[in-house]
Amino acid sequence: MIKSLNVGRPQLIGNPFGRVINSGIRKKPVSSAYLYKTGFENDDVADHDSHGGDDRAVCFYPFEHYAEWNALSGTELNIPAFGENITVADHTEDSVYVGDIYQIGDAKVQITQSRIPCAKVDIANRIRGFFEQFIQTGKTGYFARVLEEGLVEESSAITLIDRPQDTISINGLHHLFFHDRKNMKEIERVIAMEGLAEDMRERLKKLL
């Protein structure tokens, strides 16, 4: 289920660790938003080379992880603390797979890759440690491409329509990319997956 539906445009963010940055990581909850092939209305990223694109049109983050990050930071984080479009319950990285197709309201999306975190998760929350822990734990969230455009509401159900037979969980993909980079047989298998984001495919090819 959707815990929070979030959109936001890039803005300048004060950086307690360095220079001011321009980022779309700060989003605000909305009751509904139309989802296009390129992402939600009134939503965008600042760095189009590193973020966004058709294969990363929607960012999901599991609600269940917030309790751990609250404990780590010693504060109650405001959702969406990590720039996700959809804060989602009951869909963690070990239960969602590359190629999964979900119906969400009037829209249909396909899961493409695990999120590759950057230091902006620390900067936006003004707390050091999230970036490193994202990589270590694999609690990164994940991306999806849009197969069918449509209206998504905060009350919309998330329904699994299809799952490929030869796939890998989001958690498994994260582990492979960050912690098992010499597993050439598995890397070759994942590269061949049809639903995989092209950017991730190219990153994995470089490991070969």
C-alpha positions as CSV (number, residue, x, y, z in Angstrom):
1,M,0.0,0.0,0.0
2,I,1.0,3.6,-0.5
3,K,2.0,5.4,2.7
4,S,2.8,8.6,1.0
5,L,2.7,9.9,-2.6
6,N,5.4,12.6,-3.2
7,V,6.5,15.0,-5.9
8,G,8.8,18.0,-6.1
9,R,10.9,20.1,-8.4
10,P,14.7,20.8,-8.0
11,Q,15.7,23.4,-5.5
12,L,18.8,24.8,-3.9
13,I,19.6,23.0,-0.6
14,G,22.0,24.2,2.0
15,N,24.8,21.8,2.6
16,P,26.2,21.5,6.1
17,F,29.1,19.5,4.8
18,G,30.1,21.7,1.8
19,R,28.7,23.8,-1.0
20,V,25.0,24.4,-1.7
21,I,23.6,21.9,-4.1
22,N,20.7,21.8,-6.6
23,S,18.6,18.7,-6.1
24,G,15.1,17.3,-6.6
25,I,15.5,15.1,-3.4
26,R,13.1,17.3,-1.4
27,K,9.6,16.4,-2.2
28,K,6.2,16.9,-0.6
29,P,3.2,14.6,-0.1
30,V,0.2,15.0,-2.4
31,S,-3.1,13.4,-2.6
32,S,-2.9,12.5,-6.3
33,A,-0.6,13.0,-9.3
34,Y,-0.7,12.0,-13.0
35,L,2.1,9.6,-13.9
36,Y,3.7,10.1,-17.4
37,K,6.4,8.0,-19.1
38,T,9.0,10.5,-17.8
39,G,7.6,10.6,-14.2
40,F,5.0,12.3,-12.1
41,E,3.6,15.7,-12.9
42,N,5.3,18.5,-10.9
43,D,8.3,16.3,-10.3
44,D,11.8,16.4,-11.7
45,V,15.5,15.9,-11.0
46,A,18.4,18.4,-11.2
47,D,21.1,16.1,-12.6
48,H,19.6,14.3,-15.6
49,D,22.9,12.5,-16.3
50,S,22.8,10.7,-13.0
51,H,19.1,10.6,-12.1
52,G,15.7,10.2,-13.8
53,G,15.1,9.0,-17.3
54,D,12.5,6.5,-18.6
55,D,14.0,3.6,-16.7
56,R,14.0,5.5,-13.4
57,A,10.8,7.4,-13.8
58,V,9.4,6.4,-10.4
59,C,11.4,6.0,-7.2
60,F,10.0,3.7,-4.4
61,Y,11.2,3.6,-0.8
62,P,9.9,1.0,1.8
63,F,8.2,2.6,4.8
64,E,9.4,-0.2,7.0
65,H,13.0,1.1,6.9
66,Y,12.1,4.5,8.5
67,A,12.2,3.0,12.0
68,E,15.8,2.0,11.6
69,W,16.9,5.4,10.2
70,N,15.0,7.2,12.9
71,A,17.0,5.2,15.5
72,L,20.3,5.8,13.6
73,S,19.7,9.6,13.4
74,G,18.1,10.0,16.8
75,T,15.2,12.0,15.2
76,E,11.8,11.4,13.6
77,L,12.4,11.8,9.9
78,N,9.8,13.5,7.8
79,I,8.5,11.4,4.9
80,P,9.8,11.5,2.2
81,A,13.2,11.9,3.7
82,F,15.0,10.1,0.8
83,G,13.4,11.8,-2.2
84,E,11.1,8.9,-3.1
85,N,8.0,9.4,-5.2
86,I,6.1,6.6,-3.4
87,T,6.7,5.6,0.2
88,V,5.4,2.0,0.1
89,A,4.5,-0.5,2.7
90,D,4.8,-4.3,2.4
91,H,7.2,-4.0,-0.6
92,T,10.7,-4.3,0.6
93,E,13.8,-4.9,-1.5
94,D,13.8,-8.7,-0.8
95,S,10.2,-9.1,-2.0
96,V,10.3,-7.0,-5.2
97,Y,12.1,-8.3,-8.3
98,V,13.5,-6.8,-11.5
99,G,10.9,-7.0,-14.2
100,D,7.9,-7.1,-11.8
101,I,4.9,-5.3,-13.3
102,Y,2.5,-3.5,-10.9
103,Q,-0.8,-1.8,-11.4
104,I,-0.9,1.4,-9.4
105,G,-4.2,3.3,-9.8
106,D,-4.6,3.9,-13.5
107,A,-0.9,3.5,-14.2
108,K,1.2,0.4,-14.9
109,V,4.9,0.3,-14.0
110,Q,7.8,-2.2,-14.3
111,I,10.6,-2.5,-11.7
112,T,14.0,-1.9,-13.3
113,Q,16.8,-1.6,-10.8
114,S,17.9,-1.0,-7.2
115,R,18.6,2.6,-6.3
116,I,22.3,3.6,-6.4
117,P,22.5,6.0,-3.4
118,C,24.5,9.2,-3.4
119,A,25.6,11.6,-0.7
120,K,22.5,13.8,-1.2
121,V,20.6,11.5,1.3
122,D,23.0,12.8,3.9
123,I,22.9,16.4,2.7
124,A,19.1,16.7,2.5
125,N,18.7,15.3,6.0
126,R,21.7,17.1,7.4
127,I,23.0,13.9,8.9
128,R,26.1,11.9,8.1
129,G,25.8,8.1,7.8
130,F,22.8,7.4,5.7
131,F,24.8,7.1,2.4
132,E,27.2,4.6,3.9
133,Q,24.4,2.6,5.6
134,F,22.4,2.5,2.4
135,I,25.2,0.8,0.6
136,Q,26.0,-1.6,3.5
137,T,22.4,-2.7,4.2
138,G,20.9,-2.6,0.7
139,K,17.9,-0.6,2.1
140,T,18.1,1.7,-0.9
141,G,14.7,1.6,-2.5
142,Y,14.2,0.9,-6.2
143,F,13.1,2.4,-9.5
144,A,10.5,1.6,-12.2
145,R,9.7,2.6,-15.7
146,V,6.2,3.5,-16.8
147,L,4.4,1.1,-19.1
148,E,1.0,2.8,-19.0
149,E,0.4,6.4,-18.0
150,G,-2.4,7.3,-15.6
151,L,-3.6,8.9,-12.4
152,V,-2.2,7.7,-9.2
153,E,-3.8,8.5,-5.8
154,E,-2.5,8.2,-2.3
155,S,-5.3,5.6,-1.7
156,S,-4.4,3.6,-4.9
157,A,-3.7,-0.1,-4.4
158,I,-0.4,-1.6,-5.6
159,T,-1.1,-4.9,-7.4
160,L,1.5,-7.3,-8.8
161,I,0.4,-8.3,-12.4
162,D,3.4,-10.2,-13.6
163,R,6.8,-11.5,-12.5
164,P,9.4,-13.0,-14.9
165,Q,10.7,-16.4,-14.1
166,D,14.4,-15.6,-14.6
167,T,14.9,-12.6,-12.4
168,I,16.6,-11.3,-9.3
169,S,15.3,-9.5,-6.2
170,I,16.2,-5.8,-5.7
171,N,18.2,-6.8,-2.7
172,G,20.0,-9.5,-4.7
173,L,20.9,-6.9,-7.4
174,H,22.2,-4.5,-4.9
175,H,24.4,-7.2,-3.3
176,L,25.7,-8.3,-6.6
177,F,26.6,-4.7,-7.7
178,F,28.2,-3.5,-4.5
179,H,29.3,-6.7,-2.6
180,D,29.7,-9.5,-5.1
181,R,31.4,-7.8,-8.0
182,K,33.5,-10.8,-9.1
183,N,30.6,-13.2,-9.5
184,M,30.8,-13.1,-13.3
185,K,28.4,-15.9,-13.9
186,E,25.6,-14.1,-12.0
187,I,26.5,-10.8,-13.6
188,E,26.2,-12.3,-17.0
189,R,22.8,-13.8,-16.1
190,V,21.5,-10.4,-14.8
191,I,22.8,-8.5,-17.8
192,A,20.6,-10.7,-20.0
193,M,17.4,-9.8,-18.1
194,E,14.9,-8.0,-20.4
195,G,13.4,-5.7,-17.7
196,L,16.7,-4.4,-16.3
197,A,17.4,-0.7,-16.6
198,E,19.9,0.1,-19.4
199,D,22.1,2.2,-17.1
200,M,22.4,-0.7,-14.7
201,R,23.1,-3.1,-17.6
202,E,26.0,-0.9,-18.7
203,R,27.4,-0.7,-15.2
204,L,27.4,-4.4,-14.8
205,K,29.0,-4.9,-18.2
206,K,31.9,-2.8,-17.0
207,L,32.4,-5.2,-14.2
208,L,33.1,-8.0,-16.8
